[in-house]
Amino acid sequence: MSFKFFDKLSQNFIELLDYKEDHNVIIIVENKKSFTANSCVLKCRSTYKELENIMPNENDTKTITMPNISDEIFDIIIKYIYGGIVNFENVETRFIFDLMITVNELEIEELTKKLENYLIEAKSSWLKSHFSLVYRSIFNGNNFKNLEKFCNDIVAKYPNLIFDTEDFVSLQESALVSLLKRDDLQLEEVIIWEYVIKWGIAQNSTLPNYFIRYIYGGIVNFENVETRFIFDLMITVNELEIEELTKKLENYLIEAKSSWLKSHFSLVYRSIFNGNNFKNLEKFCNDIVAKYPNLIFDTEDFVSLQESALVSLLKRDDLQLEEVIIWEYVIKWGIAQNSTLPVDLQEWTKENFTTLKTTLQQCLSLIRYFHIPGTDVLKKVKPYKRILDKQLWEDLNQYFWAPDEPVKSVILPPRSILVQELPTRTTEPAKPLSTIITYEHVTEISSWIDRKSNTYSLTNIPYEFQLILRGSINGFAPQTFWDICNGQSGTVVIIKVKGTDEILGGYNPLAWDITNKTIYDWGAPNYNWKKTNDSFIFSLKNGDVQNSILSRVKVYERAIYNVNIKDWHKYHGPHFGYDLYMYGPSSNFILDDTCICNNNCRYYEKPLRTAPINFSIVDYEVFKVIKKAS
C-alpha cells in the first residue's frame, strides 16, 4: 500500500519560488517584469530549448527575455511549472486561449493539451463567436489537432466563414490544405479551384496579370518584360504544377535568353533542381559546368548545393575534373551537411562514419574509384574507407596489385577529360582560355610581372594563366567578382571596353579581401587600402590600339582598394587605386556607363586612355597567375 501526498508536495514546490537564493534563471516578460527560477526545474518541466542556448553571466545566471508574454500569463505558467496547479476562477476565456497559445510556444505539452480540450468542452460558444481569431492562431506549428478538427467541422459546413472573408488570401497554407482534404467541404469543386487559384496568385504579387491571362485566355505576352521576370514566372508556375506553361518558358529561356542564363548562372543553377522538373535547363547548365566545373565546385557556397544537382554532375562522363578531386569535393560536401562531425578525423567514431556514408549514399556509387591513382587512393580515399563497401575496398586493393585480375565491384568507365595537345616547336602555343586576350598578350603581361625589359617568347612563358571568372559565363554582378575572387592572390583582371578595340586591365599580387567588413570611415589613414609596389595597370595593343601601355603603381600605400564597407561589394568590383576600377550602381557592370579609368594618375604612373574616364564593358575575365614548375 502507498500513500500519496501530492497536494502538500505541490504547495511546497510553489513555495520554492520564494527561495530566490537557489535561482539561477531570470525571465523578463512584458513591461520588463521579471521572474526567477531554477534551471533544473525548468528543464524537467519543459522541452523549451532556448535556455540551453543562453550563456550565463559572471554569477552563473542566465537571462531570458520574453517581451510578448504578459506578467499575468507567466505568473500562471511559473506556478504550473513548480506546482502543477492552474486556477481559472474569475478568468476570461480570451485569457485562457492566450495562455494556451503561449504554453504551446514554450513546448509545455501537458498544459497545452489540457487547455485545448478545456476550451472545446467548456468554451465552445466562445470559440465559435471568435472564430476568425481562433482559426488563424491554431495552424502555426500543427500542435492543436483537436481544435483544428473542431474548427474544420464548422468550416466544412459553413465555408463562407473562411473563404468569403477579405483576408482569405492570408490564410496559412497548412489551414488551406487541411480544408481541401475534407470530403464534406460544402463547396462546388470549380468554386474550390477558383479559391485555390486566387490564394496562390496572392502569394506571388508579380504574377496576377500574366497568370490570369494565361489561365483564362491561354495567352502570355512578354513584350518589354525583363528576363528575370520571365525566369521568376517559370519557377512559380512550376510550383503551381502548370506543366504546359512551365515547359514553354523553360524552352524559351534556353532558345532566346541563353546569354542571360549564363550571366546569372549561379541563380539559375540553384533554382532549377527543386522538384526535378527542369530537365532541359539542367542539361543546359550541366553542359557548362562539365566544361567549367569551377563555376560550381570552387564557389564558397558549394556545400549548400542541392543533392540532386551534385548527383547530376557526378553522373557526367565529361566532367572536367580529376577523379580524386571529385572525391575530395564529395567528401567536403558530405561533411558540411553534418555540422556535428568532429573537425579532426582522428576523433571520428564508427557512428560518425556511418552518418557520412548515409549522407553520401546517392553519390558514392558514382565515383570512378578505379581511375584514381594508387597514391591518391592511399592518401585521399583510405582515411574514409569506412564509408565504402567492404567489397569495394578489397577490390580496389586487388586492382592496384593485380590490375588484370577480375573484381566483383562494378568498374565505371573513366571520365573523358579533354587533353590539350602540346604544340610543335615550330608553331605558337594554343591560345589561352580567353575570349579577350591572345597568347602574345600573356607573354607581355608575364614579362611585366617579372619586370623584364624584353618580352618572353611564346615558348618560354613562366606562368600559367588560369581562368577563374568570365562575366559572360559567371555573370556581371559585382557581388559575383567577390564571391569568386575573394581570397585569390596573384590575379590579372582583363576588361574589354564597349565600342572600341581597347583592352584594359590590372595585376594584383595580393589577395582580394572583403572579409573584414568595416564601417564607413574615410578618415582612417589606411582605410581598406592594401600596400604593394608590384601591382600595375595596363592597356593592351589590339586592333586600332597600336601600342600597349604599362602603368606601375607609384603610391604604394594606395595600390589596391578592397571594398569592405557593408553592402558596397554589391556595386563595386576590383579597384586599382582610383586609376582603374569597375563599378555598377545597378549591380551589373554592363548596364551602366560607370566603369572608371582616370587620366589624372593619382596612384599609378601613366594614363591608359585619353577618352572620357567613364566607359562600358563588353566582357571581363579574371585569371589566377600560377608559376609553372621548373
Sequence and secondary structure as in RCSB ss.txt:
>XXXX:A:sequence
MSFKFFDKLSQNFIELLDYKEDHNVIIIVENKKSFTANSCVLKCRSTYKELENIMPNENDTKTITMPNISDEIFD
IIIKYIYGGIVNFENVETRFIFDLMITVNELEIEELTKKLENYLIEAKSSWLKSHFSLVYRSIFNGNNFKNLEKF
CNDIVAKYPNLIFDTEDFVSLQESALVSLLKRDDLQLEEVIIWEYVIKWGIAQNSTLPNYFIRYIYGGIVNFENV
ETRFIFDLMITVNELEIEELTKKLENYLIEAKSSWLKSHFSLVYRSIFNGNNFKNLEKFCNDIVAKYPNLIFDTE
DFVSLQESALVSLLKRDDLQLEEVIIWEYVIKWGIAQNSTLPVDLQEWTKENFTTLKTTLQQCLSLIRYFHIPGT
DVLKKVKPYKRILDKQLWEDLNQYFWAPDEPVKSVILPPRSILVQELPTRTTEPAKPLSTIITYEHVTEISSWID
RKSNTYSLTNIPYEFQLILRGSINGFAPQTFWDICNGQSGTVVIIKVKGTDEILGGYNPLAWDITNKTIYDWGAP
NYNWKKTNDSFIFSLKNGDVQNSILSRVKVYERAIYNVNIKDWHKYHGPHFGYDLYMYGPSSNFILDDTCICNNN
CRYYEKPLRTAPINFSIVDYEVFKVIKKAS
>XXXX:A:secstr
     HHHHHHHHHHGGG GGG  EEEE GGG EEEE HHHHHHH    GGGGS   TTS EEEE TTS HHHHH
HHHHHHHH     TT  HHHHHHHHHHHHHTT HHHHHHHHHHHHHH HHHHHHTHHHHHTTTTSSS  HHHHHH
HHHHHHH THHHHTSTTGGGS HHHHHHHHT TT  S HHHHHHHHHHHHHHT TT HHHHHHHHHH     TT 
 HHHHHHHHHHHHHTT HHHHHHHHHHHHHH HHHHHHTHHHHHTTTTSSS  HHHHHHHHHHHHH THHHHTST
TGGGS HHHHHHHHT TT  S HHHHHHHHHHHHHHT TTS SSGGG  HHHHHHHHHHTTTTGGGS GGGS HH
HIIIIIGGGGGGS HHHHHHHHHHHH TTS  SS               TTS     S SS  HHHHHHHHHHHT
T SS   TT   EEEEEEEEHHHH S HHHHHHHHBT  SEEEEEEETTSS EEEEEE S B  SS B   TTST
TTTEE  SS EEEEE BTTB S EEEEBSSGGGSEE   BTTGGGTEEEEETTTEEEE TTS TTTSS EEE SS
 SSBSS S SS SEE EEEEEEEEEEE   
